[in-house]
Structure formats: C-alpha cells, structure tokens
Amino acid sequence: MRLTEDNYVDIAEKAIKKLSGEKNKNGKPIPLVTTSKIRNLLAMTADIYNEVVNSKEETLSSELIGRINYMKIRFIYEAGREPKVRRIVEEADILSHLDEINGSRKQYILFSHYMEALVAYRKFYGGKDE
C-alpha cells in the first residue's frame, strides 16, 4: 500500500502491532528489533531528510537519489545481518516504500515521517529492550 499523508501513521502502527504480537513455536513472544537498532535505521533517513527539506525542488537531485539508493542497500544489509531487523523491514514494507519515493521530494519526506512513526510505535508497543 502506497504511503500517503492520510495513512502512513496507521500503516506504521499496524506493522509494529503485528510484530509485537508474534510468538514463536513455543508460544513465547518474539522480541522486537531493539530501539537502538531501529533508531540507527531512522538516523540513515534523517541525514538525507535534512538535505531534502532544504531543497526547494520537487524532484530530487541525482546525488540525493543515489544516496537514497545506497540507503536501501544499507537497509538490505542490516536486514540480512539480523533477523529482528529483517522482520521489521519486511513487515513494514520499507523497501517498497523506498521504491515509491521515485525522485519525489514529497514522497521522501513522507517516508521519513513513516520511519519516525515506526520508531514511536516500537517504543510504545515494545516497551524496554531486553
């Protein structure tokens, strides 16, 4: 589902709620990604966000598009390294939402807000890290 101003908060909440309710085969809750790990993912987006917000063009520069593509690779790498990160990347459909940006300033800002919503709901539903 494509992110919009109207739905990104609900999509983030739904993803984190689903992840926080998952149980393993023994019936024990599966731990969520740690707050620090999800904040690291947010930090990657925030660095680019600052430049995007300061840009007045609606279409992102090729340099920013390149940085977004590199960020996607970093998300893939982190997801491959750690199963908890993979769960959130897949459930929150982060890679598809990165593809939706497609050079649009507005879509990148929306994606960044979506990442902030994921962090907020992770903290709200996930509580303290184990």
C-alpha positions as CSV (number, residue, x, y, z in Angstrom):
1,M,0.0,0.0,0.0
2,R,1.4,3.4,-1.0
3,L,2.2,5.8,1.8
4,T,0.0,8.9,1.9
5,E,-0.4,11.7,4.4
6,D,-3.6,10.1,5.5
7,N,-2.4,6.5,6.0
8,Y,1.3,6.4,7.0
9,V,0.7,6.5,10.8
10,D,-1.9,3.7,10.6
11,I,0.4,1.6,8.4
12,A,3.3,2.0,10.9
13,E,1.1,1.2,13.9
14,K,-0.4,-1.9,12.2
15,A,3.1,-3.2,11.3
16,I,4.5,-2.8,14.8
17,K,1.3,-4.2,16.5
18,K,1.6,-7.3,14.3
19,L,5.3,-7.7,15.1
20,S,4.8,-7.1,18.8
21,G,2.1,-9.8,19.0
22,E,4.1,-12.6,17.2
23,K,5.0,-15.7,19.2
24,N,7.5,-18.5,18.5
25,K,6.5,-22.1,18.2
26,N,6.7,-22.5,22.0
27,G,4.2,-19.7,22.4
28,K,6.8,-17.1,23.7
29,P,6.8,-13.6,22.3
30,I,9.4,-13.0,19.6
31,P,11.5,-9.9,20.7
32,L,11.1,-6.8,18.6
33,V,14.1,-5.1,17.0
34,T,15.9,-3.1,19.6
35,T,15.2,0.6,20.0
36,S,18.8,1.5,19.2
37,K,18.8,-0.6,16.0
38,I,15.6,0.9,14.7
39,R,16.9,4.4,15.6
40,N,20.0,3.6,13.6
41,L,17.7,3.0,10.6
42,L,16.0,6.3,11.3
43,A,19.3,8.1,11.5
44,M,20.1,7.0,8.0
45,T,16.9,8.6,6.8
46,A,17.3,11.7,8.9
47,D,20.7,12.6,7.3
48,I,19.1,12.7,3.9
49,Y,15.9,14.3,5.2
50,N,17.8,17.4,6.3
51,E,19.0,18.0,2.8
52,V,15.7,17.1,1.2
53,V,13.8,19.6,3.4
54,N,16.3,22.4,2.5
55,S,15.9,21.6,-1.2
56,K,13.2,23.7,-2.9
57,E,13.0,21.5,-6.0
58,E,10.1,18.9,-6.1
59,T,12.3,16.5,-7.9
60,L,15.3,15.2,-6.0
61,S,18.8,15.7,-7.4
62,S,20.7,12.7,-8.8
63,E,23.1,12.9,-5.8
64,L,20.2,12.6,-3.4
65,I,18.6,9.8,-5.4
66,G,22.0,8.0,-5.3
67,R,22.1,8.4,-1.5
68,I,18.6,7.0,-1.2
69,N,19.6,4.0,-3.3
70,Y,22.6,3.5,-1.1
71,M,20.4,3.7,2.0
72,K,18.2,1.0,0.5
73,I,21.3,-1.2,0.2
74,R,22.2,-0.5,3.8
75,F,18.7,-1.5,4.9
76,I,19.0,-4.7,2.9
77,Y,22.4,-5.4,4.5
78,E,21.1,-4.8,8.1
79,A,18.1,-7.0,7.4
80,G,20.4,-9.8,6.2
81,R,22.7,-9.4,9.3
82,E,20.0,-9.5,11.9
83,P,16.7,-11.4,11.8
84,K,14.9,-8.9,14.0
85,V,15.7,-6.1,11.5
86,R,14.6,-8.3,8.7
87,R,11.2,-8.8,10.3
88,I,10.6,-5.1,10.6
89,V,11.9,-4.3,7.1
90,E,9.6,-6.9,5.7
91,E,6.5,-6.3,7.8
92,A,6.8,-2.5,7.5
93,D,7.4,-3.0,3.7
94,I,10.3,-0.5,4.0
95,L,12.0,-1.5,0.7
96,S,8.8,-1.0,-1.3
97,H,8.2,2.4,0.3
98,L,11.8,3.4,-0.6
99,D,11.0,2.5,-4.2
100,E,7.8,4.7,-4.0
101,I,10.0,7.8,-3.5
102,N,11.0,7.7,-7.2
103,G,12.8,11.0,-7.0
104,S,9.9,12.9,-5.3
105,R,10.7,15.3,-2.5
106,K,7.2,14.9,-1.1
107,Q,7.4,11.1,-1.0
108,Y,10.8,11.2,0.7
109,I,9.6,13.5,3.4
110,L,6.6,11.2,3.9
111,F,8.9,8.1,4.0
112,S,11.0,9.9,6.7
113,H,7.8,10.6,8.7
114,Y,6.8,6.9,8.3
115,M,10.2,5.8,9.8
116,E,9.6,8.2,12.7
117,A,6.2,6.6,13.3
118,L,7.7,3.1,13.3
119,V,10.2,4.2,15.9
120,A,7.5,5.8,18.0
121,Y,5.2,2.8,17.8
122,R,8.2,0.4,18.5
123,K,8.8,2.3,21.7
124,F,5.0,2.5,22.6
125,Y,4.2,-1.2,21.9
126,G,7.6,-2.7,22.5
127,G,8.5,-1.1,25.8
128,K,12.0,-1.6,27.1
129,D,14.6,-3.6,25.2
130,E,15.5,-7.0,26.5
